[in-house]
């Protein structure tokens, strides 16, 4: 990182690192939980042993978010224009958030209402955090 990094870019750097780390850790955990449900019919995703196509889509989505975590980490190491990487972080949460709203009735009918609500909360929080990082200007130097 540059020795002359601005305060807003320092904030963006930290947000990108935390967000990237969060995605890397969470996606590994939920992928493992999904695979246990698919393979052994155990845990919160036990249904995926019967509905195997759902497991395929879910694991694919989780692994794509893992890639986003890597991208955020790589972007955070750049010296400037970090808001562009925050935008990527924000945009990555829009499709899963939309899916949760569009299919909320379906998730509820299969007993996944609490998981869908947790997902909606998680994606909304990260969208807001990244939006803050994009818009943050810091204190005026004048």
Backbone bond lengths (Angstrom), bond angles and torsions (degrees), N, CA, C in turn:
res aa  C-N    CA-C-N  psi(-1)  N-CA   C-N-CA  omega(-1)  CA-C   N-CA-C  phi
1 X - - - 1.443 - - 1.517 110.27 -
2 X 1.293 116.12 152.04 1.455 123.04 -179.20 1.523 110.59 -71.46
3 X 1.332 116.39 147.35 1.462 121.35 177.51 1.522 110.63 -71.20
4 X 1.324 118.81 -19.38 1.459 122.24 -178.07 1.530 111.55 -104.47
5 X 1.281 117.46 33.80 1.458 120.74 -179.63 1.530 109.53 -65.46
6 X 1.312 115.94 136.00 1.462 120.97 -179.33 1.526 110.00 -77.53
7 X 1.333 115.47 159.61 1.466 119.76 178.36 1.540 111.42 -59.78
8 X 1.333 119.49 -45.66 1.473 118.62 176.99 1.532 112.52 -58.57
9 X 1.338 117.71 -39.98 1.464 118.80 179.09 1.526 111.59 -70.13
10 X 1.316 117.43 -31.12 1.467 120.22 175.18 1.526 109.86 -63.77
11 X 1.334 116.18 -43.74 1.470 120.96 176.99 1.531 109.58 -61.95
12 X 1.322 116.94 -45.28 1.471 121.20 179.55 1.526 110.54 -61.92
13 X 1.317 116.43 -42.84 1.472 121.11 178.19 1.525 110.21 -56.85
14 X 1.312 116.56 -48.38 1.475 120.32 -178.14 1.523 111.44 -65.12
15 X 1.325 116.23 -42.00 1.471 119.46 179.10 1.528 110.11 -63.21
16 X 1.323 117.06 -44.42 1.470 119.94 179.16 1.522 111.37 -61.50
17 X 1.323 117.52 -42.28 1.469 120.51 179.26 1.515 111.58 -64.03
18 X 1.340 116.37 -46.07 1.466 119.86 179.93 1.522 109.97 -64.82
19 X 1.317 117.12 -45.21 1.461 121.41 -179.55 1.533 110.35 -62.68
20 X 1.323 116.35 -47.49 1.461 120.25 178.86 1.512 111.99 -59.48
21 X 1.324 116.83 -45.40 1.470 121.21 178.97 1.521 110.40 -62.35
22 X 1.327 116.26 -44.59 1.459 121.26 178.41 1.529 110.71 -56.74
23 X 1.326 116.37 -46.77 1.466 119.80 -179.95 1.525 111.94 -64.53
24 X 1.320 117.18 -41.45 1.464 120.26 -179.81 1.523 110.98 -62.35
25 X 1.307 116.91 -45.34 1.467 120.69 -177.91 1.527 110.68 -71.52
26 X 1.327 116.71 -50.01 1.462 119.75 -176.22 1.521 112.47 -62.48
27 X 1.328 117.21 -42.70 1.465 118.39 -176.98 1.527 111.97 -66.99
28 X 1.321 117.75 -32.91 1.471 119.41 175.37 1.528 109.42 -65.48
29 X 1.334 116.70 -44.81 1.466 120.57 -178.92 1.522 111.45 -62.67
30 X 1.331 117.75 -49.87 1.472 119.41 -176.93 1.526 111.68 -70.58
31 X 1.320 117.72 -28.58 1.470 119.23 175.07 1.523 109.94 -66.45
32 X 1.300 117.40 -43.02 1.468 121.21 177.64 1.529 110.68 -62.72
33 X 1.340 116.83 -45.31 1.467 120.40 178.95 1.527 110.56 -61.47
34 X 1.315 117.21 -41.09 1.467 121.10 178.45 1.524 110.83 -65.03
35 X 1.317 116.88 -42.79 1.463 120.49 179.84 1.532 111.48 -65.04
36 X 1.322 117.56 -35.51 1.475 121.12 176.26 1.522 109.69 -65.10
37 X 1.328 116.60 -43.13 1.464 119.87 176.65 1.515 111.80 -62.09
38 X 1.324 116.40 -43.33 1.460 121.45 -179.29 1.530 111.73 -67.05
39 X 1.319 117.45 -45.82 1.462 121.38 -174.07 1.532 113.14 -79.77
40 X 1.354 116.13 -41.93 1.467 119.70 -171.64 1.530 114.48 -114.11
41 X 1.336 117.48 -5.82 1.458 119.83 -178.96 1.517 112.52 67.20
42 X 1.327 117.87 32.62 1.469 123.25 -178.02 1.524 110.00 -121.78
43 X 1.338 115.96 156.78 1.450 121.45 174.89 1.516 113.13 86.16
44 X 1.334 115.63 -172.10 1.468 119.64 -175.71 1.528 113.46 -65.60
45 X 1.326 117.29 -19.88 1.465 120.57 179.64 1.530 111.93 -111.33
46 X 1.327 116.54 33.98 1.466 121.38 179.27 1.527 111.66 -59.21
47 X 1.320 115.85 -29.17 1.461 121.26 -179.45 1.521 112.06 -59.36
48 X 1.337 117.65 -26.41 1.461 120.63 -176.15 1.522 113.10 -66.25
49 X 1.331 116.92 -15.23 1.464 118.28 174.53 1.529 110.02 -67.97
50 X 1.325 116.84 -31.98 1.463 121.56 177.65 1.527 111.84 -89.29
51 X 1.310 117.22 -34.83 1.458 123.77 -177.67 1.523 109.17 -109.01
52 X 1.322 117.17 70.14 1.458 121.01 -169.42 1.524 114.23 -67.53
53 X 1.321 118.29 -28.72 1.467 118.81 178.11 1.525 111.05 -64.38
54 X 1.323 117.07 -32.58 1.464 120.10 177.66 1.527 110.23 -63.93
55 X 1.319 116.64 -38.90 1.467 120.60 179.01 1.527 110.62 -63.58
56 X 1.316 116.69 -38.88 1.469 120.57 179.69 1.530 110.43 -59.52
57 X 1.311 116.97 -48.89 1.461 120.95 -179.41 1.513 112.74 -65.87
58 X 1.321 116.08 -39.33 1.457 120.15 -179.14 1.528 111.33 -66.82
59 X 1.317 117.34 -45.67 1.465 120.26 179.12 1.525 110.05 -63.58
60 X 1.309 117.25 -41.05 1.463 120.39 178.13 1.531 110.50 -60.63
61 X 1.317 117.43 -44.27 1.466 121.04 179.47 1.524 111.07 -63.15
62 X 1.319 116.50 -42.53 1.470 119.67 179.16 1.521 111.16 -63.30
63 X 1.311 116.88 -43.23 1.463 119.54 -178.80 1.526 111.80 -68.14
64 X 1.322 117.45 -32.56 1.468 119.48 174.13 1.530 111.00 -65.43
65 X 1.326 117.53 -38.36 1.458 120.02 176.32 1.533 110.68 -68.24
66 X 1.330 117.84 -28.94 1.464 121.05 173.46 1.533 109.45 -61.73
67 X 1.318 115.66 -43.52 1.475 120.30 177.84 1.531 109.85 -62.24
68 X 1.326 117.50 -39.92 1.464 120.40 177.04 1.533 109.69 -60.92
69 X 1.326 117.48 -39.42 1.461 120.71 176.93 1.514 111.82 -59.19
70 X 1.315 116.53 -42.41 1.472 120.92 176.85 1.529 110.25 -63.14
71 X 1.319 116.38 -44.54 1.467 121.21 179.98 1.531 110.54 -60.43
72 X 1.323 117.76 -43.24 1.460 120.52 179.49 1.529 110.98 -63.66
73 X 1.327 116.84 -40.17 1.468 119.92 176.90 1.521 110.69 -62.44
74 X 1.326 116.90 -46.65 1.464 119.93 179.69 1.528 110.91 -63.14
75 X 1.318 117.20 -43.68 1.456 120.93 179.22 1.513 112.71 -63.72
76 X 1.322 116.74 -32.93 1.464 120.03 -178.36 1.517 112.79 -67.90
77 X 1.306 117.73 -17.51 1.467 120.49 -178.36 1.534 112.49 -86.72
78 X 1.325 117.12 -3.46 1.462 120.16 178.78 1.530 110.36 -79.03
79 X 1.323 117.09 152.28 1.467 119.39 -174.03 1.526 115.46 -78.16
80 X 1.327 118.37 -21.65 1.471 119.11 -176.99 1.519 110.50 -153.75
81 X 1.321 115.10 176.70 1.470 122.67 -178.74 1.519 112.54 55.44
82 X 1.315 116.16 37.40 1.463 120.65 -178.48 1.529 112.37 -68.11
83 X 1.332 117.67 -19.77 1.456 120.19 179.75 1.522 111.39 -58.77
84 X 1.333 117.13 -28.98 1.473 120.54 179.38 1.531 110.27 -64.67
85 X 1.314 115.91 -37.17 1.462 120.67 179.40 1.523 110.19 -74.77
86 X 1.336 116.57 -33.13 1.459 119.50 173.77 1.525 110.52 -64.45
87 X 1.326 116.23 -36.24 1.460 120.14 177.09 1.529 110.61 -62.68
88 X 1.314 116.83 -41.10 1.472 120.35 176.26 1.528 109.80 -60.75
89 X 1.330 116.34 -44.24 1.464 120.33 177.60 1.514 112.21 -60.07
90 X 1.323 116.80 -41.53 1.459 121.29 178.22 1.530 110.39 -65.39
91 X 1.318 116.85 -50.58 1.466 120.94 -176.58 1.528 112.90 -61.56
92 X 1.320 117.17 -31.95 1.466 120.61 -179.09 1.524 111.94 -63.65
93 X 1.329 116.83 -24.36 1.471 119.77 -178.44 1.522 113.41 -89.31
94 X 1.315 118.18 -11.95 1.467 119.77 -178.42 1.534 113.56 -67.65
95 X 1.349 120.15 -45.93 1.474 118.02 179.71 1.534 113.98 -61.33
96 X 1.343 119.59 -47.85 1.467 116.42 179.35 1.527 112.94 -66.18
97 X 1.332 117.39 -31.76 1.465 119.83 176.71 1.535 109.52 -64.57
98 X 1.321 116.33 -45.78 1.474 120.29 178.78 1.525 111.15 -60.94
99 X 1.317 116.99 -43.05 1.475 121.09 179.61 1.525 110.40 -60.87
100 X 1.331 116.81 -40.86 1.460 119.72 179.03 1.526 111.86 -62.45
101 X 1.324 117.27 -38.58 1.463 119.63 178.05 1.531 111.29 -73.56
102 X 1.315 117.15 -43.76 1.465 120.82 -177.34 1.526 111.33 -63.56
103 X 1.323 117.07 -42.16 1.466 121.01 -174.88 1.527 113.37 -105.44
104 X 1.325 117.38 20.63 1.461 119.95 -177.53 1.527 111.81 -57.93
105 X 1.326 117.74 -41.64 1.466 121.11 177.90 1.514 112.18 -60.65
106 X 1.316 116.39 -41.25 1.464 120.58 178.23 1.531 110.60 -65.66
107 X 1.337 116.80 -45.38 1.467 120.13 178.41 1.528 110.62 -58.83
108 X 1.328 115.93 -41.76 1.464 120.70 179.91 1.524 110.93 -64.72
109 X 1.323 117.36 -40.95 1.462 120.38 -178.55 1.524 112.89 -65.66
110 X 1.328 117.44 -23.33 1.462 121.99 177.38 1.529 112.46 -97.65
111 X 1.337 116.66 6.02 1.458 120.31 177.45 1.519 114.62 84.37
112 X 1.325 116.89 19.69 1.467 120.90 -178.71 1.532 112.66 -107.32
113 X 1.328 117.30 25.26 1.457 119.88 -178.11 1.528 111.51 -60.78
114 X 1.325 118.01 -44.79 1.470 119.81 -177.57 1.534 110.90 -67.60
115 X 1.315 117.06 -35.74 1.466 120.17 177.56 1.525 109.73 -67.49
116 X 1.336 116.95 -41.87 1.468 120.64 178.45 1.528 110.72 -63.73
117 X 1.325 117.75 -41.40 1.462 121.07 178.57 1.531 111.00 -65.66
118 X 1.323 116.75 -40.24 1.467 120.10 176.63 1.527 110.44 -63.47
119 X 1.318 116.56 -40.25 1.462 121.34 178.68 1.526 111.42 -65.88
120 X 1.315 116.77 -43.06 1.464 120.86 177.22 1.525 109.67 -59.70
121 X 1.315 116.68 -44.60 1.467 121.20 179.56 1.517 111.08 -62.47
122 X 1.315 116.69 -48.59 1.463 121.69 -178.33 1.531 111.29 -60.05
123 X 1.303 117.62 -48.82 1.462 120.80 -178.21 1.539 111.15 -66.36
124 X 1.323 117.00 -38.78 1.464 120.38 178.40 1.524 110.96 -64.50
125 X 1.323 116.70 -43.66 1.472 120.28 179.40 1.522 110.32 -59.48
126 X 1.338 117.69 -47.61 1.472 119.48 -178.36 1.527 112.30 -67.56
127 X 1.326 117.33 -33.59 1.465 119.64 175.02 1.528 109.48 -62.25
128 X 1.319 116.81 -44.67 1.467 120.34 179.94 1.525 112.18 -66.77
129 X 1.321 117.34 -40.03 1.471 120.46 178.20 1.523 110.21 -62.53
130 X 1.314 116.78 -46.76 1.465 119.94 -180.00 1.528 111.34 -67.86
131 X 1.321 117.75 -34.89 1.463 120.21 175.95 1.528 109.99 -63.70
132 X 1.318 116.72 -42.51 1.470 120.25 174.96 1.529 110.33 -57.09
133 X 1.336 116.47 -46.70 1.475 120.30 -178.70 1.525 111.09 -61.34
134 X 1.309 117.10 -39.62 1.470 120.96 179.95 1.526 110.93 -65.47
135 X 1.316 116.83 -43.39 1.463 121.40 -173.13 1.526 113.69 -87.42
136 X 1.329 117.75 -13.49 1.465 120.83 -175.26 1.529 111.15 -65.49
137 X 1.308 115.59 125.03 1.465 121.28 -179.19 1.529 112.29 -107.68
138 X 1.295 117.91 -14.37 1.464 120.26 -178.24 1.514 110.82 78.58
139 X 1.308 114.88 -176.75 1.462 120.73 179.18 1.515 111.26 -78.65
140 X 1.301 115.06 144.54 1.460 120.18 177.54 1.521 110.38 -69.40
141 X 1.325 116.59 138.54 1.463 121.05 -179.59 1.504 112.22 -91.18
142 X 1.335 118.61 -0.48 1.466 120.65 -178.53 1.508 112.44 -91.14
